[in-house]
Amino acid sequence: EISPVSQKLNAFMPGPNLPGLTNNYVTQIPLTYNSNSYDGRIDQNFGDRTKIYVKFNTSRFNVTQGSLYHTGIGDDRVSTNYTLTAAVSLTHGFSPTLLTEFRVAYNRWYDNVESADKVTNQQLGIANPNPDWISSQVMAWVNIGGMSAIGAGTGSPIIEADNIFPVANTWTKSLNKHSIKW
């Protein structure tokens, strides 16, 4: 007898598209990758000794990764992420042999990966002993020997962000043929 969960799961499995009992299903896994990136920089000189620049960059990425099964059970994923970078740098020469640069910046990386699968544990009749917002949105990850895994894998959902605030002040002193930096 075939279990009720297996019967429901079987409805989402594609049929063979090649002859034979083994190695009879071949497909291309869909992937879309869209990105946009923008850069800008403004430089300003204040006389011969002082210079400043401000720069900004942003990049946005949207990725949709399909699965082997094309039916909403194969670890399909949607990822939206972006980066932001901004910096201000001030350079001043106190004399022909003494120079300083002060730089402050901001970097942000953000990633949001979600499962695009539509089948849930509840639809298949899989008991969920610890229901939460993640496990109620997708089906459990199932690995059947000799097949590609089905269900939401361990890579989603993920929401991550990093914020970095680097600050640097460097000095350069020239002494004849030598330079000292700190």
C-alpha positions as CSV (number, residue, x, y, z in Angstrom):
1,E,0.0,0.0,0.0
2,I,1.3,3.5,-0.9
3,S,1.1,6.0,2.0
4,P,-1.3,9.0,1.6
5,V,1.7,11.4,1.8
6,S,3.5,9.6,-1.0
7,Q,0.3,9.6,-3.2
8,K,-0.1,13.3,-2.7
9,L,3.6,13.9,-3.4
10,N,3.5,11.8,-6.5
11,A,1.0,14.1,-8.1
12,F,3.7,16.8,-8.2
13,M,6.4,14.6,-9.7
14,P,6.8,15.0,-13.5
15,G,6.5,12.0,-15.7
16,P,9.4,10.6,-17.7
17,N,10.3,12.4,-20.9
18,L,12.8,9.7,-22.2
19,P,12.2,6.0,-22.8
20,G,13.4,3.4,-20.3
21,L,13.0,2.6,-16.6
22,T,16.0,4.6,-15.4
23,N,17.6,7.9,-16.3
24,N,14.3,8.8,-18.1
25,Y,13.8,12.4,-17.1
26,V,16.0,15.3,-18.4
27,T,15.3,19.0,-18.2
28,Q,16.9,22.3,-18.0
29,I,16.8,24.1,-14.7
30,P,15.5,27.7,-15.2
31,L,17.6,30.6,-13.9
32,T,17.0,34.3,-14.2
33,Y,19.6,36.8,-13.0
34,N,19.0,40.5,-13.3
35,S,21.3,43.1,-11.9
36,N,21.7,46.9,-12.0
37,S,24.7,48.9,-10.7
38,Y,25.1,52.6,-10.4
39,D,28.3,54.6,-9.6
40,G,28.8,58.2,-8.9
41,R,31.8,60.4,-7.8
42,I,32.3,64.1,-7.3
43,D,35.7,65.6,-6.8
44,Q,36.4,69.1,-5.6
45,N,39.7,70.9,-5.1
46,F,40.0,73.7,-2.6
47,G,43.2,75.4,-3.7
48,D,46.4,73.5,-4.3
49,R,46.5,71.8,-0.9
50,T,43.1,70.4,-0.1
51,K,41.0,68.0,-2.1
52,I,37.8,66.1,-1.3
53,Y,35.8,63.5,-3.1
54,V,32.5,61.8,-2.4
55,K,31.5,58.6,-4.1
56,F,28.5,56.3,-4.0
57,N,27.7,52.9,-5.5
58,T,24.6,50.7,-5.4
59,S,24.1,47.3,-6.9
60,R,20.8,45.4,-6.9
61,F,20.4,41.7,-7.9
62,N,17.3,39.7,-8.4
63,V,17.8,35.9,-8.9
64,T,15.1,33.3,-9.5
65,Q,16.4,29.7,-9.4
66,G,14.0,27.0,-10.6
67,S,14.2,23.4,-9.7
68,L,14.5,20.0,-11.5
69,Y,10.8,19.3,-11.1
70,H,9.2,22.6,-12.2
71,T,6.1,21.8,-10.0
72,G,6.7,23.8,-6.8
73,I,8.4,21.1,-4.7
74,G,12.0,21.2,-5.8
75,D,13.7,23.9,-3.8
76,D,12.9,26.8,-6.1
77,R,14.3,30.0,-4.8
78,V,13.9,33.8,-5.2
79,S,16.7,36.0,-4.0
80,T,16.8,39.8,-3.8
81,N,19.9,41.5,-2.6
82,Y,21.7,44.7,-2.8
83,T,24.9,46.5,-1.8
84,L,25.4,50.2,-0.9
85,T,28.8,51.9,-0.6
86,A,29.4,55.5,0.2
87,A,32.7,57.3,1.0
88,V,34.1,60.7,1.7
89,S,37.8,61.4,1.5
90,L,39.6,64.6,2.4
91,T,43.3,65.0,1.5
92,H,45.3,68.0,2.8
93,G,48.9,68.9,2.2
94,F,50.4,70.8,5.2
95,S,53.6,71.3,3.4
96,P,55.4,69.8,0.3
97,T,56.6,67.0,2.5
98,L,53.6,66.3,4.9
99,L,50.3,65.0,3.6
100,T,47.2,63.5,5.4
101,E,44.1,61.8,4.1
102,F,41.0,61.3,6.2
103,R,38.4,58.8,4.9
104,V,35.0,57.7,6.3
105,A,32.7,55.2,4.5
106,Y,29.7,53.1,4.8
107,N,29.1,49.7,3.3
108,R,25.9,47.6,3.4
109,W,25.2,44.2,2.1
110,Y,21.7,42.8,2.3
111,D,20.4,39.4,1.1
112,N,16.9,37.9,1.2
113,V,16.4,34.4,-0.1
114,E,13.0,32.9,0.0
115,S,11.6,29.6,-1.2
116,A,9.4,29.8,-4.3
117,D,7.9,26.4,-3.7
118,K,4.1,26.4,-3.4
119,V,3.5,23.0,-1.8
120,T,3.3,22.9,2.1
121,N,3.6,20.1,4.7
122,Q,-0.1,20.6,5.5
123,Q,-1.1,20.0,1.8
124,L,0.8,16.7,1.8
125,G,-0.5,15.6,5.2
126,I,3.0,15.7,6.8
127,A,2.8,16.3,10.6
128,N,4.6,19.3,11.8
129,P,5.5,18.9,15.5
130,N,7.0,22.4,15.8
131,P,5.0,24.7,13.5
132,D,6.5,28.1,12.9
133,W,6.4,30.7,10.1
134,I,9.0,28.9,8.1
135,S,7.7,25.3,8.2
136,S,4.2,26.4,7.5
137,Q,5.2,28.1,4.2
138,V,7.0,25.2,2.5
139,M,7.3,21.5,2.6
140,A,10.0,19.6,4.4
141,W,13.2,18.8,2.6
142,V,13.0,15.2,1.4
143,N,16.0,13.2,0.1
144,I,15.2,10.0,-1.8
145,G,18.1,7.9,-2.9
146,G,19.0,8.3,-6.6
147,M,16.9,11.4,-7.0
148,S,17.4,15.1,-6.6
149,A,16.1,16.3,-3.2
150,I,12.7,17.9,-3.1
151,G,11.3,20.5,-0.7
152,A,12.8,23.6,0.7
153,G,16.5,23.1,1.5
154,T,18.6,24.7,4.2
155,G,19.4,27.7,2.1
156,S,16.1,29.5,2.5
157,P,14.5,31.5,4.0
158,I,17.5,33.7,4.8
159,I,17.6,37.4,5.6
160,E,21.1,38.7,6.2
161,A,22.5,42.1,6.4
162,D,26.0,43.5,7.1
163,N,26.8,47.1,7.9
164,I,30.4,48.3,8.0
165,F,31.6,51.8,8.9
166,P,35.3,52.0,8.1
167,V,37.3,55.2,9.1
168,A,40.9,55.8,8.3
169,N,43.4,58.6,8.8
170,T,46.8,58.2,7.1
171,W,49.8,60.5,7.2
172,T,52.8,60.6,4.8
173,K,56.0,62.4,5.5
174,S,58.7,62.6,2.8
175,L,62.3,62.8,3.8
176,N,64.6,63.1,0.8
177,K,64.4,59.7,-1.0
178,H,62.3,58.1,1.8
179,S,58.6,58.2,2.8
180,I,57.3,57.4,6.3
181,K,53.6,56.5,6.5
182,W,51.4,56.0,9.6
